[in-house]
Amino acid sequence: MNFEEIKQADQQYIAHTYNRFNFCPDYGKGATCWDAAGKEYIDFSSGIGVNSLGFADPEWVAAVSSQAAKLAHISNLYYTEPCAALAKALCTRTGYSKVFFGNSGAEANEGAIKAARKKSFDQYGAGRSTVVTLVNSFHGRTVTTLSATGQDHFHQFFFPFTEGFVYAQANNIEDVKSKITDDVCAVMMELVQGEGGVLPLDEDFVYAVSRLCEEKDLILIVDEVQTGVGRTGRFLCCEHYQLKPDIVTLAKGLGGGLPIGAVLLNEKMADVFGYGDHGTTFGGNPVACAGAQVVINRLNASMMDDVLRKGEKIRARLAQVGEVENISGKGMMLGLQLKTKKSGEVAKACIENGLIVLTAKEKVRLLPPLVITDEELDKGLDILTRVLEV
Ligand SMILES: *Cc1c(COP(=O)(O)O)cnc(C)c1O
């Protein structure tokens, strides 16, 4: 199919949940991709924080394709090596005791909410099931994770939503305290609110929430679906805060391009699920797990430092652009507040000029592949600067 035929079929047959950009990449390598006409694009998006190793990383391709040729899927009723090996690698790397694998961020958060509610039920009985989340958060698109999402405009049309979520102001510990009634079992938050506008939480606030959870025996869930797996220059963003939540969820960057989500459970939570309490058909798929293992192995200490360095480089370059009001975020998860331009229009102009960027509310959001080269970074920053300075 040529581009016009692709667009025509897409618009005719795919449910209209995405108003797509006029762009159809055909193949890629590292942080660069090309459309069928051979036009080059620098990638500052990684999908949405998914392609941690960029496009077509040779080691990732080899692991995934040899696993696909060997054994692509078998049900979770049986053991597989990629699933066991990935679980071991993830738990060893993060210090967590056990992991449950799903297929997406929303599913990982659903698993985390179920784990928290069950733990509380086992210990305290019924009626202690409310989860406090933060205003402006984003936790996913299922009916329950929409409930968990602290943004009113996601709470439309799909009634009735799952009960048992209340929202507290981020960086306002008094507001969190006021929401901790006897029916609360857990607090759930992102350390850098991603979709909400790339907003990192204050360190003091994070410590205070963590102390409060200890005091009240509440389960602390940190949603690292976007911040996790090296995105902020540490394997977990929690490491920046010396934070050890009871549950951490991962997804986006974990599989390096294949769908996978993970619920990490600490020692206290390790045995919360018994046989048959939770499940999934696809979760822990051998091909996805083989890809994720490559991602984890590659994210060593020097790679993490390089992510921090490249994040600083992006900040330093863009701080000199007059249109940029300020830059938020951590590592290579960055949000640009603009003075006069609209983020959506900037993203559109970037595509026309050969650069893929994202938006988060009124901000331009950058999530480049963790492996992006300095040359690709320079090329992309040149394009972005030109677009912003027009
Ligand atoms: C993207 C995202 C989700 C949802 O992940 P899906 O894979 O789209 O279900 C949940 N939480 C955060 C913080 C995210 O950024």
PDBQT file of the ligand as one rigid body, heavy atoms in Angstrom, charges set to zero:
ROOT
HETATM    1  C1  LIG A 401       1.200   5.225  29.754  1.00  0.00    +0.000 C 
HETATM    2  C2  LIG A 401       0.923   5.168  31.187  1.00  0.00    +0.000 A 
HETATM    3  C3  LIG A 401      -0.008   4.252  31.721  1.00  0.00    +0.000 A 
HETATM    4  C4  LIG A 401      -0.845   3.363  30.837  1.00  0.00    +0.000 C 
HETATM    5  O1  LIG A 401      -0.087   2.431  30.149  1.00  0.00    +0.000 OA
HETATM    6  P1  LIG A 401      -0.749   1.597  28.931  1.00  0.00    +0.000 P 
HETATM    7  O2  LIG A 401       0.344   0.660  28.510  1.00  0.00    +0.000 OA
HETATM    8  O3  LIG A 401      -1.140   2.578  27.882  1.00  0.00    +0.000 OA
HETATM    9  O4  LIG A 401      -1.920   0.887  29.489  1.00  0.00    +0.000 OA
HETATM   10  C5  LIG A 401      -0.150   4.188  33.084  1.00  0.00    +0.000 A 
HETATM   11  N1  LIG A 401       0.565   4.986  33.904  1.00  0.00    +0.000 NA
HETATM   12  C6  LIG A 401       1.463   5.866  33.436  1.00  0.00    +0.000 A 
HETATM   13  C7  LIG A 401       2.247   6.701  34.385  1.00  0.00    +0.000 C 
HETATM   14  C8  LIG A 401       1.666   6.003  32.066  1.00  0.00    +0.000 A 
HETATM   15  O5  LIG A 401       2.530   6.903  31.593  1.00  0.00    +0.000 OA
ENDROOT
TORSDOF 0
